[in-house]
């Protein structure tokens, strides 16, 4: 089967681009597993020039890169990629909108398409001393408190012993941040599967109390920046401040590697602001950096939804007060049902 357009000629497994000096790129459509919020799903995947693209949503399907926050490089030739997605129609991912982001440290928009802004939480790691001095006094005290309480932090390789320690941290509490924790009660093989990605360019920074793992940070290196894929501590030992000690060690490691930034998810998630998570990030020296995110409509429905901003989701549409009220209700309901 062959599909063509003014900008691309699509055949099974191969695309010839009309621009970029007629570069030949390999593409394919398959079904593969991706992890979303701690759960694995087998979904249709477009493999495009080494990147995996999937679509989610029912009424409005939005295509995006799998593991985008942990990739080393940006998407190449996004306009041609959008053309492929559009030509596939319902026979492929069936996406209405295609979105992709730009990678730090570049913050000036590169592409001429609809642009919005991701609110990235980041620490500049070129100077550990400068980061330390700019921390609030209480945050520095929390790091020292962890040390006085016997918390020792080190970088460890992922092995069976560490995986069993991670299981212990997972199983410390079935509820975290007011919702059911999806990693609670997972088997050894499930935990191993969850933590087997990016091992050639990641570190596990671990906090121990004696021989007991009480918390860890999974850091993925992405060229000049590092990103926290996961940070988790035992809620039962929160008073010993292992999270603060882990962040300090992560910044120290990134500084030693000569990296520019350490990122920790989003600073603001849509209109959800002033949360306990954002407060934790601020106390540990993270601040907001705005990075371009691009949206390309693939269907008429996608264009209509972008005009009325439905592509932003509930967190990007509802006011902050309504979001916080919903979160409080969710917390009450989860605690009641537990």
Buried (B, 14 or more C-beta within 10 A) or exposed (E): EEBEEEBBBBEEEEBBBEEEEEEEBEBEBEEEEBBEEBEEEEBBBBBBBEBBBBBBBEEBBBBBBBBBBBBEEBBBBBBBBBBBBBBBEEEBBBBBBBBBBBBBBEEEBEBEBBEBBBBBBBBBBEEBEEBBEEBEEEBBBBBEBBBEBEBBBEEBEBEEEBBEBBBEBBBBEEBBEBEEBBBBEBEEEBBBBBBEBBEEEBBBBBBBBEEEBBBBBBBBBBBBBBBBBBBBBBEEBEEBBBBBBBBBBBBBBBBEEEBBBBBBBBBBBBBBEEBEBBEBBBBBBBEBBEBBBBBBBBBEBBBEBBEEEBBBBEBBBBEBEEBBEEBEEEBEEBEEEE
